Amino acid sequence: MSNPAVKRIILIMSVLGFSVLLIAAFNYVFISFSSFCSSVKEIGDYNCNGVTTVVSFTLFLWATAIT
């Protein structure tokens, strides 16, 4: 690996791979937030029926994991 061209290619591929991983993580967060916003009414109905915040959050996490 003493060749500068190889080091440059490794650097470029590492940056590209990290960028793709970061974009995928942001995409997952945005999709999760979007599904949370669309299910606010359902969570509100649960809370009106006496469900605690912990249970509501657990339901949201399970719904996110399944979909």
Secondary structure, DSSP 8 states (H G I E B T S, - for coil): ---HHHHHHHHHHHHHHHHHHHHHHHHHHHHHHHHHHHTHHHHHHHHHTT--HHHHHHHHHHHHHH-
